[in-house]
Amino acid sequence: MPSPSSSPVLPLLGRGLAAGGAAGLAAGLFSLLLAEPLMDRAIRVEEKRSAAEEHAHGAAQSVQHHEELFTRSTQHAGLVVAAVVAGLALGILFAVAYALVHRRDPRSAPWPRALTFAGAAFLAVSLLPGLRYPANPPGVGDSGTVGDRQAMWLASVAIGVLGMFLVWQVYVRLAPRPLPVRQIAAALTTVAVLAVLFLLPDNPDPVPVDATLLWDFRVLSVASQVLLWAVFAAVFGGLGLRAVREGAAAGGRAVGASAAGVPSRLGAAPTAPPQ
């Protein structure tokens, strides 16, 4: 068994990288197969709308057509690669946060802790900010407001993360209370965090996209995030369970070797077998 003084961060980082890579690959392939056709439709709609607006303003003769810097097939491959890289970065952050929250005993109960922690991360980083600023198809929005929209999104993520930390603190501090009281308090705190999110400014740009296309795109965006965090939790928790089993097996072998008088490590004197 590893000694209590040994640092658990490196094994957690390895688990986080493996889980993040797998989750990013799954989410990237999901988006490639299901969301990309909708994105292509949205791009065509946006191109037609832009051309109509330019024609209405009498600028049709000044329109210049440029070839795309990257083909759509290259962009599709880049989508998967970017999803994997984002998953790896997410895995590092997740592992560090997991080690901080469970610093007293990071090796125990890996499966339920992974599910709970990933669920909280999904709420903080994906669901709550997504409820305030739902995903829009590419090409929607004025290029002049990109900075403002990014700042609002980052603010919503920060509020979500701090809000989930507050929910956790409420749940922990109410430990002496009955479980229903703790759960109701945590749920009410989550609702309060969502209310704070809706104090942020609205999206400054209209969304001139067909309602059905917009709904389908947003549903697939949420589904992609659900898949990302589900795969992440399963891989991270599964690797934690395997580490626990391997540690228990190594401890059992060491106890058996000691009972048989075999040295448990190089240079150690064998112990006498029991009489």
Residue pairs with C-beta under 8 A, 6 or more apart in sequence:
1 247
1 248
1 250
1 251
1 254
2 8
2 107
2 247
8 99
8 106
8 107
9 95
9 96
9 99
11 243
12 95
12 96
12 98
12 99
12 106
13 91
13 92
13 95
13 96
14 239
15 91
15 95
15 235
15 236
15 239
15 240
15 243
16 91
16 92
16 93
16 94
16 95
16 98
16 236
17 88
17 91
17 92
17 95
18 91
18 235
18 236
18 239
19 91
19 94
19 231
19 232
19 233
19 235
19 236
19 239
20 87
20 88
20 89
20 90
20 91
20 92
20 94
20 232
21 84
21 87
21 88
21 91
22 87
22 231
22 232
22 235
23 87
23 90
23 91
23 227
23 228
23 229
23 231
23 232
23 235
24 83
24 84
24 85
24 86
24 87
24 88
24 90
24 228
25 80
25 83
25 84
25 87
26 227
26 228
26 231
27 83
27 87
27 224
27 225
27 227
27 228
27 231
28 79
28 80
28 81
28 82
28 83
28 84
29 80
30 223
30 224
30 227
31 79
31 83
31 220
31 224
32 76
32 79
32 80
34 220
34 223
35 217
35 220
35 221
35 224
36 76
36 79
38 137
38 213
38 216
38 217
38 220
39 137
39 138
39 217
40 72
41 213
42 137
42 138
42 139
42 140
42 209
42 213
42 217
43 137
43 138
43 139
45 209
45 210
45 213
46 137
46 138
46 139
46 140
46 209
47 139
49 208
51 60
51 63
54 60
54 63
70 78
87 228
87 232
90 232
91 232
91 236
94 117
94 118
94 121
94 232
94 236
97 117
97 121
98 106
98 113
98 117
99 106
101 117
101 168
102 113
107 240
107 243
107 244
107 247
110 236
110 237
110 239
110 240
110 241
110 243
110 244
111 237
111 238
111 240
111 241
112 237
113 237
113 240
114 233
114 234
114 236
114 237
114 240
115 233
115 237
117 233
118 229
118 230
118 232
118 233
118 236
119 229
119 233
120 164
120 167
120 168
121 164
121 229
122 225
122 226
122 229
123 160
123 164
123 190
124 157
124 160
124 161
124 163
124 164
125 157
125 160
125 161
126 222
126 225
126 228
126 229
127 222
127 225
128 156
128 159
128 160
128 163
128 193
128 194
128 197
129 153
129 156
129 157
129 159
129 160
129 197
130 221
130 222
130 225
131 194
131 197
132 156
132 194
132 197
132 198
132 200
133 149
133 152
133 153
133 156
133 203
134 218
134 221
135 217
135 218
135 221
135 222
136 203
136 207
136 209
136 214
136 217
136 218
137 209
137 213
137 214
137 217
140 205
140 207
140 208
140 209
141 149
141 203
141 205
142 204
142 205
145 204
145 205
148 204
149 203
149 204
149 205
152 200
152 201
152 203
155 200
156 197
156 200
159 193
159 196
159 197
159 200
160 193
160 197
163 189
163 190
163 192
163 193
163 196
164 193
166 189
166 193
167 186
167 189
167 190
167 193
170 182
170 185
170 186
170 189
171 182
171 185
171 186
174 181
174 182
174 185
175 182
207 214
209 217
254 264
257 263
257 264
258 264
258 271
259 273
259 274
260 273
261 270
261 271
261 272
261 273
262 270
263 269
263 270
